[in-house]
């Protein structure tokens, strides 16, 4: 799922945060959207139209009075899948709330019946002012959606109150959720586990594996874009957290087990994409073990079987992963499907180039309780995530 074939209007009003809108326009375009940019006169003082034309490959709209563009505001209001206003300044929000149509952007917003996503950006005192709060409430009552603002540095200096426009990635994630959401996922809770776990030999040494969590993070991001409420149980990972997702950080397999046991009670979908450590030291030293020459023997014991501890899972579509390194992968995966009472198991080979740990791609086989296995080619992990959720979606409908 992507913005391919989608039409987005990006309205840019005049604030210093305009520079972020350039990144947002590029991100939407790279994801396949046709992006029409509408600049207010004040926005054009910050970023010239030619910048957005270069980023989107499309003409930029700046005025109601351009030749050969009569009633352009009506087309820009009716045609797109989504209108984004970023930055949405205090002035723009006030004019929109009053129903003014004194320039191209406010005119198209007044004619707009479909979804509008606004990213407020202004001085923190302006955002906190009762007039701005009333305008936001009015627009929300008309069906507008908002992302941000955030707490962070403003043009005039540091601030500990909201006012800073959300980053382009956060706006993109909110836009994707509005455009790409699907009915079967609305109101559903999806729990995803991701990443490795660590089992301590002592305070500075651990038993773990090379999992980065990238596959699980991609699944959480994809489920959020479809409209689900997503909870991610994440082991140690340096990846940026998926936006819009509730995250529970854990370190050990036992911690991941406890978190998942608590969350699965309200889950409609459970995706066990984590790679928890299967063994842990039988004894963990309270202080660092001194290094010494010669062999070191460490007794290991099995960690908890997280999936095995979650049955029964009535009404919850459950997806497990089977990471194999040898032959008979499908047979092993089918056995796991049955033994763990799964609805789907995702098989992949840890030794296949481009499909194991620490890579951005994966090649998997989706195996369900019925039907033939679905063998996918090597794809980006986000694309793999969407293919997996396509299969889950059929089980939800």
TORGULO-966308 format. One record per residue (C-alpha): residue in one letter; y, z, x; residue number from 1. Coordinates in steps of 0.2 Angstrom, whole numbers. Example, Ala and Ser with C-alpha at 12.3 -4.5 7.8 and 13.67 -1.06 7.14 Angstrom:
BEGIN
<kefi aa="a" Y="-22" Z="39" X="62" i="1"/>
<kefi aa="s" Y="-5" Z="36" X="68" i="2"/>
end
This chain:
BEGIN
<kefi aa="x" Y="0" Z="0" X="0" i="1"/>
<kefi aa="x" Y="17" Z="-5" X="6" i="2"/>
<kefi aa="x" Y="34" Z="-12" X="1" i="3"/>
<kefi aa="x" Y="27" Z="-29" X="3" i="4"/>
<kefi aa="x" Y="34" Z="-40" X="-12" i="5"/>
<kefi aa="x" Y="46" Z="-26" X="-18" i="6"/>
<kefi aa="x" Y="64" Z="-28" X="-20" i="7"/>
<kefi aa="x" Y="76" Z="-14" X="-15" i="8"/>
<kefi aa="x" Y="94" Z="-12" X="-16" i="9"/>
<kefi aa="x" Y="102" Z="-1" X="-3" i="10"/>
<kefi aa="x" Y="119" Z="6" X="-8" i="11"/>
<kefi aa="x" Y="130" Z="12" X="6" i="12"/>
<kefi aa="x" Y="145" Z="23" X="3" i="13"/>
<kefi aa="x" Y="158" Z="28" X="16" i="14"/>
<kefi aa="x" Y="152" Z="42" X="27" i="15"/>
<kefi aa="x" Y="148" Z="45" X="45" i="16"/>
<kefi aa="x" Y="130" Z="45" X="40" i="17"/>
<kefi aa="x" Y="131" Z="27" X="37" i="18"/>
<kefi aa="x" Y="123" Z="24" X="55" i="19"/>
<kefi aa="x" Y="106" Z="31" X="48" i="20"/>
<kefi aa="x" Y="107" Z="18" X="34" i="21"/>
<kefi aa="x" Y="105" Z="5" X="47" i="22"/>
<kefi aa="x" Y="88" Z="13" X="52" i="23"/>
<kefi aa="x" Y="83" Z="14" X="34" i="24"/>
<kefi aa="x" Y="87" Z="-4" X="30" i="25"/>
<kefi aa="x" Y="76" Z="-9" X="45" i="26"/>
<kefi aa="x" Y="62" Z="2" X="41" i="27"/>
<kefi aa="x" Y="61" Z="-5" X="23" i="28"/>
<kefi aa="x" Y="62" Z="-23" X="29" i="29"/>
<kefi aa="x" Y="48" Z="-20" X="42" i="30"/>
<kefi aa="x" Y="37" Z="-13" X="28" i="31"/>
<kefi aa="x" Y="39" Z="-29" X="18" i="32"/>
<kefi aa="x" Y="53" Z="-25" X="6" i="33"/>
<kefi aa="x" Y="67" Z="-38" X="2" i="34"/>
<kefi aa="x" Y="82" Z="-27" X="5" i="35"/>
<kefi aa="x" Y="99" Z="-31" X="-2" i="36"/>
<kefi aa="x" Y="113" Z="-20" X="5" i="37"/>
<kefi aa="x" Y="129" Z="-16" X="-5" i="38"/>
<kefi aa="x" Y="143" Z="-9" X="5" i="39"/>
<kefi aa="x" Y="158" Z="0" X="-2" i="40"/>
<kefi aa="x" Y="175" Z="-4" X="6" i="41"/>
<kefi aa="x" Y="175" Z="13" X="15" i="42"/>
<kefi aa="x" Y="157" Z="10" X="21" i="43"/>
<kefi aa="x" Y="162" Z="-6" X="29" i="44"/>
<kefi aa="x" Y="174" Z="4" X="40" i="45"/>
<kefi aa="x" Y="160" Z="13" X="48" i="46"/>
<kefi aa="x" Y="147" Z="-1" X="49" i="47"/>
<kefi aa="x" Y="151" Z="-20" X="48" i="48"/>
<kefi aa="x" Y="141" Z="-31" X="35" i="49"/>
<kefi aa="x" Y="135" Z="-41" X="50" i="50"/>
<kefi aa="x" Y="124" Z="-27" X="56" i="51"/>
<kefi aa="x" Y="115" Z="-25" X="40" i="52"/>
<kefi aa="x" Y="113" Z="-44" X="39" i="53"/>
<kefi aa="x" Y="105" Z="-44" X="56" i="54"/>
<kefi aa="x" Y="93" Z="-30" X="51" i="55"/>
<kefi aa="x" Y="88" Z="-37" X="34" i="56"/>
<kefi aa="x" Y="89" Z="-55" X="36" i="57"/>
<kefi aa="x" Y="99" Z="-56" X="20" i="58"/>
<kefi aa="x" Y="117" Z="-58" X="14" i="59"/>
<kefi aa="x" Y="127" Z="-41" X="12" i="60"/>
<kefi aa="x" Y="136" Z="-38" X="-4" i="61"/>
<kefi aa="x" Y="154" Z="-30" X="-3" i="62"/>
<kefi aa="x" Y="164" Z="-35" X="-18" i="63"/>
<kefi aa="x" Y="164" Z="-39" X="-37" i="64"/>
<kefi aa="x" Y="176" Z="-53" X="-33" i="65"/>
<kefi aa="x" Y="166" Z="-64" X="-21" i="66"/>
<kefi aa="x" Y="165" Z="-83" X="-26" i="67"/>
<kefi aa="x" Y="149" Z="-89" X="-33" i="68"/>
<kefi aa="x" Y="143" Z="-72" X="-37" i="69"/>
<kefi aa="x" Y="149" Z="-69" X="-54" i="70"/>
<kefi aa="x" Y="140" Z="-54" X="-63" i="71"/>
<kefi aa="x" Y="131" Z="-51" X="-47" i="72"/>
<kefi aa="x" Y="131" Z="-32" X="-51" i="73"/>
<kefi aa="x" Y="120" Z="-36" X="-66" i="74"/>
<kefi aa="x" Y="107" Z="-44" X="-56" i="75"/>
<kefi aa="x" Y="107" Z="-31" X="-43" i="76"/>
<kefi aa="x" Y="105" Z="-18" X="-57" i="77"/>
<kefi aa="x" Y="91" Z="-26" X="-66" i="78"/>
<kefi aa="x" Y="80" Z="-35" X="-53" i="79"/>
<kefi aa="x" Y="75" Z="-22" X="-40" i="80"/>
<kefi aa="x" Y="61" Z="-10" X="-40" i="81"/>
<kefi aa="x" Y="72" Z="4" X="-33" i="82"/>
<kefi aa="x" Y="90" Z="7" X="-30" i="83"/>
<kefi aa="x" Y="94" Z="19" X="-15" i="84"/>
<kefi aa="x" Y="111" Z="26" X="-12" i="85"/>
<kefi aa="x" Y="112" Z="32" X="6" i="86"/>
<kefi aa="x" Y="123" Z="40" X="10" i="87"/>
<kefi aa="x" Y="129" Z="46" X="-7" i="88"/>
<kefi aa="x" Y="146" Z="54" X="-3" i="89"/>
<kefi aa="x" Y="154" Z="67" X="-14" i="90"/>
<kefi aa="x" Y="166" Z="54" X="-20" i="91"/>
<kefi aa="x" Y="152" Z="41" X="-25" i="92"/>
<kefi aa="x" Y="143" Z="55" X="-34" i="93"/>
<kefi aa="x" Y="158" Z="60" X="-44" i="94"/>
<kefi aa="x" Y="162" Z="42" X="-49" i="95"/>
<kefi aa="x" Y="145" Z="38" X="-54" i="96"/>
<kefi aa="x" Y="144" Z="54" X="-64" i="97"/>
<kefi aa="x" Y="160" Z="49" X="-73" i="98"/>
<kefi aa="x" Y="153" Z="32" X="-77" i="99"/>
<kefi aa="x" Y="166" Z="23" X="-67" i="100"/>
<kefi aa="x" Y="163" Z="5" X="-62" i="101"/>
<kefi aa="x" Y="178" Z="1" X="-51" i="102"/>
<kefi aa="x" Y="168" Z="-7" X="-37" i="103"/>
<kefi aa="x" Y="152" Z="-17" X="-34" i="104"/>
<kefi aa="x" Y="141" Z="-2" X="-31" i="105"/>
<kefi aa="x" Y="147" Z="9" X="-45" i="106"/>
<kefi aa="x" Y="146" Z="-6" X="-57" i="107"/>
<kefi aa="x" Y="128" Z="-9" X="-53" i="108"/>
<kefi aa="x" Y="124" Z="9" X="-54" i="109"/>
<kefi aa="x" Y="132" Z="10" X="-72" i="110"/>
<kefi aa="x" Y="121" Z="-5" X="-77" i="111"/>
<kefi aa="x" Y="105" Z="2" X="-69" i="112"/>
<kefi aa="x" Y="91" Z="7" X="-80" i="113"/>
<kefi aa="x" Y="77" Z="9" X="-67" i="114"/>
<kefi aa="x" Y="75" Z="22" X="-54" i="115"/>
<kefi aa="x" Y="89" Z="27" X="-42" i="116"/>
<kefi aa="x" Y="86" Z="38" X="-27" i="117"/>
<kefi aa="x" Y="102" Z="46" X="-19" i="118"/>
<kefi aa="x" Y="103" Z="54" X="-2" i="119"/>
<kefi aa="x" Y="119" Z="66" X="-3" i="120"/>
<kefi aa="x" Y="129" Z="67" X="13" i="121"/>
<kefi aa="x" Y="145" Z="77" X="15" i="122"/>
<kefi aa="x" Y="153" Z="93" X="22" i="123"/>
<kefi aa="x" Y="144" Z="108" X="17" i="124"/>
<kefi aa="x" Y="158" Z="116" X="7" i="125"/>
<kefi aa="x" Y="160" Z="99" X="-3" i="126"/>
<kefi aa="x" Y="141" Z="100" X="-7" i="127"/>
<kefi aa="x" Y="142" Z="118" X="-13" i="128"/>
<kefi aa="x" Y="158" Z="115" X="-23" i="129"/>
<kefi aa="x" Y="155" Z="118" X="-42" i="130"/>
<kefi aa="x" Y="162" Z="100" X="-46" i="131"/>
<kefi aa="x" Y="148" Z="92" X="-34" i="132"/>
<kefi aa="x" Y="135" Z="103" X="-42" i="133"/>
<kefi aa="x" Y="140" Z="98" X="-59" i="134"/>
<kefi aa="x" Y="140" Z="80" X="-54" i="135"/>
<kefi aa="x" Y="122" Z="81" X="-47" i="136"/>
<kefi aa="x" Y="116" Z="90" X="-63" i="137"/>
<kefi aa="x" Y="124" Z="76" X="-73" i="138"/>
<kefi aa="x" Y="115" Z="62" X="-63" i="139"/>
<kefi aa="x" Y="99" Z="71" X="-63" i="140"/>
<kefi aa="x" Y="99" Z="72" X="-82" i="141"/>
<kefi aa="x" Y="101" Z="53" X="-82" i="142"/>
<kefi aa="x" Y="85" Z="52" X="-72" i="143"/>
<kefi aa="x" Y="92" Z="50" X="-54" i="144"/>
<kefi aa="x" Y="81" Z="56" X="-40" i="145"/>
<kefi aa="x" Y="88" Z="65" X="-24" i="146"/>
<kefi aa="x" Y="82" Z="68" X="-7" i="147"/>
<kefi aa="x" Y="91" Z="81" X="4" i="148"/>
<kefi aa="x" Y="103" Z="85" X="10" i="149"/>
<kefi aa="x" Y="97" Z="95" X="24" i="150"/>
<kefi aa="x" Y="104" Z="109" X="35" i="151"/>
<kefi aa="x" Y="110" Z="103" X="52" i="152"/>
<kefi aa="x" Y="125" Z="98" X="63" i="153"/>
<kefi aa="x" Y="139" Z="89" X="53" i="154"/>
<kefi aa="x" Y="152" Z="78" X="60" i="155"/>
<kefi aa="x" Y="164" Z="93" X="61" i="156"/>
<kefi aa="x" Y="151" Z="104" X="70" i="157"/>
<kefi aa="x" Y="136" Z="115" X="67" i="158"/>
<kefi aa="x" Y="132" Z="122" X="49" i="159"/>
<kefi aa="x" Y="120" Z="133" X="42" i="160"/>
<kefi aa="x" Y="122" Z="126" X="24" i="161"/>
<kefi aa="x" Y="115" Z="110" X="16" i="162"/>
<kefi aa="x" Y="126" Z="94" X="18" i="163"/>
<kefi aa="x" Y="118" Z="83" X="32" i="164"/>
<kefi aa="x" Y="110" Z="67" X="25" i="165"/>
<kefi aa="x" Y="91" Z="67" X="26" i="166"/>
<kefi aa="x" Y="83" Z="57" X="40" i="167"/>
<kefi aa="x" Y="78" Z="39" X="37" i="168"/>
<kefi aa="x" Y="60" Z="44" X="37" i="169"/>
<kefi aa="x" Y="62" Z="57" X="24" i="170"/>
<kefi aa="x" Y="72" Z="45" X="13" i="171"/>
<kefi aa="x" Y="58" Z="31" X="16" i="172"/>
<kefi aa="x" Y="44" Z="43" X="11" i="173"/>
<kefi aa="x" Y="54" Z="48" X="-5" i="174"/>
<kefi aa="x" Y="57" Z="30" X="-9" i="175"/>
<kefi aa="x" Y="39" Z="25" X="-6" i="176"/>
<kefi aa="x" Y="33" Z="39" X="-18" i="177"/>
<kefi aa="x" Y="45" Z="32" X="-32" i="178"/>
<kefi aa="x" Y="39" Z="14" X="-30" i="179"/>
<kefi aa="x" Y="21" Z="15" X="-25" i="180"/>
<kefi aa="x" Y="15" Z="30" X="-36" i="181"/>
<kefi aa="x" Y="0" Z="26" X="-48" i="182"/>
<kefi aa="x" Y="-4" Z="34" X="-64" i="183"/>
<kefi aa="x" Y="-21" Z="41" X="-60" i="184"/>
<kefi aa="x" Y="-13" Z="52" X="-46" i="185"/>
<kefi aa="x" Y="2" Z="59" X="-56" i="186"/>
<kefi aa="x" Y="-1" Z="78" X="-58" i="187"/>
<kefi aa="x" Y="-16" Z="78" X="-47" i="188"/>
<kefi aa="x" Y="-18" Z="90" X="-32" i="189"/>
<kefi aa="x" Y="-25" Z="83" X="-17" i="190"/>
<kefi aa="x" Y="-31" Z="94" X="-2" i="191"/>
<kefi aa="x" Y="-34" Z="86" X="15" i="192"/>
<kefi aa="x" Y="-40" Z="94" X="30" i="193"/>
<kefi aa="x" Y="-35" Z="86" X="47" i="194"/>
<kefi aa="x" Y="-36" Z="88" X="66" i="195"/>
<kefi aa="x" Y="-47" Z="99" X="77" i="196"/>
<kefi aa="x" Y="-49" Z="117" X="78" i="197"/>
<kefi aa="x" Y="-49" Z="128" X="93" i="198"/>
<kefi aa="x" Y="-62" Z="142" X="97" i="199"/>
<kefi aa="x" Y="-56" Z="154" X="111" i="200"/>
<kefi aa="x" Y="-66" Z="158" X="126" i="201"/>
<kefi aa="x" Y="-51" Z="169" X="132" i="202"/>
<kefi aa="x" Y="-33" Z="168" X="128" i="203"/>
<kefi aa="x" Y="-30" Z="153" X="138" i="204"/>
<kefi aa="x" Y="-47" Z="143" X="137" i="205"/>
<kefi aa="x" Y="-54" Z="135" X="121" i="206"/>
<kefi aa="x" Y="-68" Z="125" X="115" i="207"/>
<kefi aa="x" Y="-61" Z="110" X="105" i="208"/>
<kefi aa="x" Y="-62" Z="91" X="103" i="209"/>
<kefi aa="x" Y="-50" Z="76" X="106" i="210"/>
<kefi aa="x" Y="-46" Z="74" X="87" i="211"/>
<kefi aa="x" Y="-27" Z="71" X="85" i="212"/>
<kefi aa="x" Y="-27" Z="73" X="66" i="213"/>
<kefi aa="x" Y="-20" Z="55" X="64" i="214"/>
<kefi aa="x" Y="-33" Z="50" X="51" i="215"/>
<kefi aa="x" Y="-30" Z="66" X="40" i="216"/>
<kefi aa="x" Y="-11" Z="65" X="41" i="217"/>
<kefi aa="x" Y="-12" Z="46" X="36" i="218"/>
<kefi aa="x" Y="-23" Z="51" X="21" i="219"/>
<kefi aa="x" Y="-10" Z="65" X="16" i="220"/>
<kefi aa="x" Y="4" Z="53" X="17" i="221"/>
<kefi aa="x" Y="-4" Z="40" X="7" i="222"/>
<kefi aa="x" Y="-9" Z="52" X="-7" i="223"/>
<kefi aa="x" Y="9" Z="58" X="-8" i="224"/>
<kefi aa="x" Y="15" Z="40" X="-9" i="225"/>
<kefi aa="x" Y="3" Z="38" X="-24" i="226"/>
<kefi aa="x" Y="12" Z="52" X="-33" i="227"/>
<kefi aa="x" Y="-1" Z="67" X="-30" i="228"/>
<kefi aa="x" Y="4" Z="84" X="-25" i="229"/>
<kefi aa="x" Y="-3" Z="85" X="-8" i="230"/>
<kefi aa="x" Y="-8" Z="101" X="3" i="231"/>
<kefi aa="x" Y="-13" Z="98" X="21" i="232"/>
<kefi aa="x" Y="-24" Z="110" X="30" i="233"/>
<kefi aa="x" Y="-20" Z="105" X="48" i="234"/>
<kefi aa="x" Y="-27" Z="111" X="64" i="235"/>
<kefi aa="x" Y="-18" Z="110" X="81" i="236"/>
<kefi aa="x" Y="-9" Z="93" X="82" i="237"/>
<kefi aa="x" Y="7" Z="86" X="90" i="238"/>
<kefi aa="x" Y="9" Z="73" X="76" i="239"/>
<kefi aa="x" Y="25" Z="74" X="65" i="240"/>
<kefi aa="x" Y="20" Z="82" X="49" i="241"/>
<kefi aa="x" Y="19" Z="70" X="34" i="242"/>
<kefi aa="x" Y="35" Z="72" X="23" i="243"/>
<kefi aa="x" Y="34" Z="79" X="6" i="244"/>
<kefi aa="x" Y="17" Z="87" X="9" i="245"/>
<kefi aa="x" Y="14" Z="106" X="9" i="246"/>
<kefi aa="x" Y="6" Z="111" X="26" i="247"/>
<kefi aa="x" Y="-5" Z="126" X="30" i="248"/>
<kefi aa="x" Y="-7" Z="128" X="49" i="249"/>
<kefi aa="x" Y="-24" Z="134" X="56" i="250"/>
<kefi aa="x" Y="-32" Z="136" X="73" i="251"/>
<kefi aa="x" Y="-50" Z="141" X="71" i="252"/>
<kefi aa="x" Y="-64" Z="134" X="60" i="253"/>
<kefi aa="x" Y="-65" Z="151" X="51" i="254"/>
<kefi aa="x" Y="-46" Z="150" X="47" i="255"/>
<kefi aa="x" Y="-48" Z="132" X="41" i="256"/>
<kefi aa="x" Y="-63" Z="138" X="30" i="257"/>
<kefi aa="x" Y="-53" Z="152" X="22" i="258"/>
<kefi aa="x" Y="-38" Z="141" X="18" i="259"/>
<kefi aa="x" Y="-49" Z="127" X="11" i="260"/>
<kefi aa="x" Y="-59" Z="139" X="0" i="261"/>
<kefi aa="x" Y="-43" Z="146" X="-7" i="262"/>
<kefi aa="x" Y="-35" Z="129" X="-10" i="263"/>
<kefi aa="x" Y="-51" Z="119" X="-17" i="264"/>
<kefi aa="x" Y="-50" Z="130" X="-33" i="265"/>
<kefi aa="x" Y="-36" Z="120" X="-39" i="266"/>
<kefi aa="x" Y="-39" Z="103" X="-31" i="267"/>
<kefi aa="x" Y="-43" Z="87" X="-40" i="268"/>
<kefi aa="x" Y="-47" Z="78" X="-24" i="269"/>
<kefi aa="x" Y="-53" Z="86" X="-8" i="270"/>
<kefi aa="x" Y="-53" Z="75" X="8" i="271"/>
<kefi aa="x" Y="-62" Z="83" X="23" i="272"/>
<kefi aa="x" Y="-55" Z="73" X="37" i="273"/>
<kefi aa="x" Y="-54" Z="87" X="50" i="274"/>
<kefi aa="x" Y="-65" Z="88" X="65" i="275"/>
<kefi aa="x" Y="-68" Z="107" X="66" i="276"/>
<kefi aa="x" Y="-77" Z="113" X="82" i="277"/>
<kefi aa="x" Y="-95" Z="116" X="78" i="278"/>
<kefi aa="x" Y="-98" Z="130" X="90" i="279"/>
<kefi aa="x" Y="-88" Z="144" X="97" i="280"/>
<kefi aa="x" Y="-90" Z="157" X="111" i="281"/>
<kefi aa="x" Y="-101" Z="171" X="105" i="282"/>
<kefi aa="x" Y="-89" Z="183" X="114" i="283"/>
<kefi aa="x" Y="-70" Z="180" X="116" i="284"/>
<kefi aa="x" Y="-62" Z="189" X="130" i="285"/>
<kefi aa="x" Y="-46" Z="199" X="127" i="286"/>
<kefi aa="x" Y="-39" Z="194" X="144" i="287"/>
<kefi aa="x" Y="-40" Z="179" X="155" i="288"/>
<kefi aa="x" Y="-57" Z="177" X="163" i="289"/>
<kefi aa="x" Y="-54" Z="176" X="182" i="290"/>
<kefi aa="x" Y="-60" Z="160" X="190" i="291"/>
<kefi aa="x" Y="-75" Z="162" X="202" i="292"/>
<kefi aa="x" Y="-86" Z="150" X="212" i="293"/>
<kefi aa="x" Y="-103" Z="145" X="205" i="294"/>
<kefi aa="x" Y="-109" Z="142" X="188" i="295"/>
<kefi aa="x" Y="-102" Z="150" X="172" i="296"/>
<kefi aa="x" Y="-114" Z="152" X="157" i="297"/>
<kefi aa="x" Y="-106" Z="154" X="140" i="298"/>
<kefi aa="x" Y="-116" Z="159" X="125" i="299"/>
<kefi aa="x" Y="-111" Z="148" X="110" i="300"/>
<kefi aa="x" Y="-114" Z="151" X="91" i="301"/>
<kefi aa="x" Y="-112" Z="140" X="76" i="302"/>
<kefi aa="x" Y="-95" Z="140" X="67" i="303"/>
<kefi aa="x" Y="-95" Z="141" X="48" i="304"/>
<kefi aa="x" Y="-100" Z="126" X="38" i="305"/>
<kefi aa="x" Y="-84" Z="123" X="29" i="306"/>
<kefi aa="x" Y="-91" Z="110" X="17" i="307"/>
<kefi aa="x" Y="-107" Z="120" X="14" i="308"/>
<kefi aa="x" Y="-97" Z="135" X="9" i="309"/>
<kefi aa="x" Y="-87" Z="126" X="-5" i="310"/>
<kefi aa="x" Y="-100" Z="122" X="-18" i="311"/>
<kefi aa="x" Y="-100" Z="120" X="-32" i="312"/>
<kefi aa="x" Y="-84" Z="109" X="-34" i="313"/>
<kefi aa="x" Y="-84" Z="104" X="-52" i="314"/>
<kefi aa="x" Y="-71" Z="91" X="-57" i="315"/>
<kefi aa="x" Y="-66" Z="89" X="-39" i="316"/>
<kefi aa="x" Y="-69" Z="72" X="-31" i="317"/>
<kefi aa="x" Y="-74" Z="76" X="-13" i="318"/>
<kefi aa="x" Y="-74" Z="65" X="2" i="319"/>
<kefi aa="x" Y="-82" Z="69" X="19" i="320"/>
<kefi aa="x" Y="-82" Z="61" X="35" i="321"/>
<kefi aa="x" Y="-97" Z="57" X="46" i="322"/>
<kefi aa="x" Y="-93" Z="54" X="64" i="323"/>
<kefi aa="x" Y="-108" Z="47" X="73" i="324"/>
<kefi aa="x" Y="-112" Z="40" X="91" i="325"/>
<kefi aa="x" Y="-128" Z="32" X="89" i="326"/>
<kefi aa="x" Y="-140" Z="22" X="78" i="327"/>
<kefi aa="x" Y="-145" Z="25" X="60" i="328"/>
<kefi aa="x" Y="-127" Z="29" X="55" i="329"/>
<kefi aa="x" Y="-128" Z="24" X="37" i="330"/>
<kefi aa="x" Y="-144" Z="34" X="35" i="331"/>
<kefi aa="x" Y="-136" Z="49" X="43" i="332"/>
<kefi aa="x" Y="-121" Z="47" X="32" i="333"/>
<kefi aa="x" Y="-131" Z="45" X="16" i="334"/>
<kefi aa="x" Y="-140" Z="61" X="20" i="335"/>
<kefi aa="x" Y="-124" Z="70" X="23" i="336"/>
<kefi aa="x" Y="-118" Z="63" X="6" i="337"/>
<kefi aa="x" Y="-133" Z="71" X="-3" i="338"/>
<kefi aa="x" Y="-134" Z="87" X="7" i="339"/>
<kefi aa="x" Y="-115" Z="91" X="5" i="340"/>
<kefi aa="x" Y="-114" Z="86" X="-13" i="341"/>
<kefi aa="x" Y="-101" Z="73" X="-9" i="342"/>
<kefi aa="x" Y="-94" Z="59" X="-19" i="343"/>
<kefi aa="x" Y="-90" Z="48" X="-4" i="344"/>
<kefi aa="x" Y="-93" Z="49" X="14" i="345"/>
<kefi aa="x" Y="-83" Z="39" X="27" i="346"/>
<kefi aa="x" Y="-94" Z="34" X="42" i="347"/>
<kefi aa="x" Y="-86" Z="29" X="59" i="348"/>
<kefi aa="x" Y="-92" Z="28" X="77" i="349"/>
<kefi aa="x" Y="-84" Z="39" X="89" i="350"/>
<kefi aa="x" Y="-89" Z="27" X="104" i="351"/>
<kefi aa="x" Y="-82" Z="11" X="96" i="352"/>
<kefi aa="x" Y="-67" Z="5" X="105" i="353"/>
<kefi aa="x" Y="-52" Z="7" X="94" i="354"/>
<kefi aa="x" Y="-61" Z="18" X="81" i="355"/>
<kefi aa="x" Y="-64" Z="35" X="89" i="356"/>
<kefi aa="x" Y="-52" Z="49" X="94" i="357"/>
<kefi aa="x" Y="-35" Z="47" X="100" i="358"/>
<kefi aa="x" Y="-31" Z="30" X="94" i="359"/>
<kefi aa="x" Y="-20" Z="23" X="80" i="360"/>
<kefi aa="x" Y="-34" Z="12" X="72" i="361"/>
<kefi aa="x" Y="-51" Z="15" X="64" i="362"/>
<kefi aa="x" Y="-66" Z="5" X="58" i="363"/>
<kefi aa="x" Y="-75" Z="14" X="44" i="364"/>
<kefi aa="x" Y="-89" Z="11" X="31" i="365"/>
<kefi aa="x" Y="-85" Z="19" X="14" i="366"/>
<kefi aa="x" Y="-102" Z="25" X="6" i="367"/>
<kefi aa="x" Y="-102" Z="32" X="-12" i="368"/>
<kefi aa="x" Y="-115" Z="39" X="-23" i="369"/>
<kefi aa="x" Y="-118" Z="22" X="-31" i="370"/>
<kefi aa="x" Y="-115" Z="4" X="-26" i="371"/>
<kefi aa="x" Y="-116" Z="-4" X="-9" i="372"/>
<kefi aa="x" Y="-107" Z="3" X="6" i="373"/>
<kefi aa="x" Y="-90" Z="-5" X="9" i="374"/>
<kefi aa="x" Y="-88" Z="-10" X="27" i="375"/>
<kefi aa="x" Y="-70" Z="-12" X="33" i="376"/>
<kefi aa="x" Y="-63" Z="-21" X="48" i="377"/>
<kefi aa="x" Y="-53" Z="-13" X="62" i="378"/>
<kefi aa="x" Y="-37" Z="-7" X="53" i="379"/>
<kefi aa="x" Y="-22" Z="4" X="56" i="380"/>
<kefi aa="x" Y="-27" Z="22" X="50" i="381"/>
<kefi aa="x" Y="-14" Z="21" X="37" i="382"/>
<kefi aa="x" Y="-22" Z="6" X="30" i="383"/>
<kefi aa="x" Y="-39" Z="14" X="31" i="384"/>
<kefi aa="x" Y="-32" Z="29" X="21" i="385"/>
<kefi aa="x" Y="-26" Z="17" X="7" i="386"/>
<kefi aa="x" Y="-43" Z="9" X="6" i="387"/>
<kefi aa="x" Y="-52" Z="26" X="5" i="388"/>
<kefi aa="x" Y="-40" Z="31" X="-9" i="389"/>
<kefi aa="x" Y="-43" Z="15" X="-18" i="390"/>
<kefi aa="x" Y="-61" Z="20" X="-19" i="391"/>
<kefi aa="x" Y="-56" Z="38" X="-24" i="392"/>
<kefi aa="x" Y="-44" Z="31" X="-37" i="393"/>
<kefi aa="x" Y="-59" Z="23" X="-46" i="394"/>
<kefi aa="x" Y="-68" Z="39" X="-48" i="395"/>
<kefi aa="x" Y="-52" Z="47" X="-55" i="396"/>
<kefi aa="x" Y="-50" Z="34" X="-69" i="397"/>
end
